[in-house]
Amino acid sequence: MEIENNKIHILLYADDQVQLATTPNELQKKIRKLEDYFRKNHFSVNNKKTKVMIFQQGGKRKKYRFMWGHGELQIVDLYTYLGIPFSSTLNYNIAADYFKRKGEKAAAYLHAVIFKS
């Protein structure tokens, strides 16, 4: 991914990480490098929390397999990162609806607090 001619490889926040790649081979190479780094530093990965998302607009998605060690990583169509739901089809209405519902809940709570006083 590029932003103003700068290639972005990774997003980090606390202990969360997102690897970005433009091809399946590039992603698998990055996964292998991470796997080597983790092994050398005695870190572990929770494969149940480790997911792959392939962004694509329209058409049927090809079958891909991404491996961490001997385990296959799950490919998902929806993933929430830092509280924001992302859709593999780049459907931003999913995130918009999610935040609309959160706003409505907050407004209802405020309404109850204000008018009960």
N, C-alpha and C positions, 0 to 999 in steps of 0.2 A: 504494500500500500504506500502511496506517495502523497505527501502534503507539501506543496510549494517546492517541488524538486528534492525533497528529503524523503528517503525511503524509511518507513517505519516497520521495524521487525517485531517489536514486542510492546505490550502494554503491561505495566506493573502497578499494583496497589496492594500494600501490606504483603500478605502471602498469596495473593491471587496473581495469576499471570495469563496473558493471552498471547499466543504466538500467531503472527500474521504471515501468510504466504500466498503467492499468486498461482502456484501449481501444486498438485498433490505430491510430486517428488520433492519439491522444496520444503513442504511441510514435514514429510517423513524424515528428511535430512535434519531438520531442526529438532524433531522429536528424538532422533538418535543422538544428537549432540547433547541435548538435555539429559537424556538417559545416561550417557557416559559421565557427565558432570555429577549427576546425582549419585551414581554408583561410586565414583572416586571420593566423594565427600560424605558418603554414608547417609544420604538423605533417602527418604522414601516418598512414594507417590500413592495417593488414594485413587486407584483406577476407577472406582465407582463415581468419583467426583470429576474425573478427567474426561472431557468430552471434545468432540470435533464438530464444527459446524461449517458447512460449505454454503457460501452465499451464491445464489444464482437466481436470476429473474427468468421465469418461464421455462418450459421444456422439462423433460424428465431427467432427473439427476442420474448420472452414471454411478455404477457400483464401485466404491472405493473401500480399501481396507487400510487402516492406520494401526500400527502396532507399537506398544510399549513393552519391551521385553518379549515375553511369549504371549502376552494378553492383547486382544484386539480392543481398540478404543471405540466407544459407542459414538455413532454419528447421529446428531439430533437436529430437529427442525426449529426448535425454540430453546433459547438459553438466556438466563438472566445473569447479567454481569453488573456488579455494583448497583443493583436495584433497578436496572433497566432491561426490560425484555427485548431480546433481539430475535428476529425471524429470519430463517435461511432464505426466504423469498424477498427479503428487504421490504416487507409490509410494515410500514411504520404505524399503521392504524392499530396494531396490536399494542404497541407502547403507548400510543395516544389514549386508547381505551383504558389501559391499566392506570395511567396517571389521572384520567378523568374520574375513574371510580375512587381513587385515593383522595382526590380533591372533594368529591361529593361526600365521602365519609367524614373528612375533616370539617367541611361546612356544616354537616348535620350535627357533629359534636359541638362545634362552636355555637350553633343555634340553640342547642339544648342548654349549654352553660349560660349563655346570655339571657335567655328567656325564663330560666328557672330561678334566676337571682331576683 
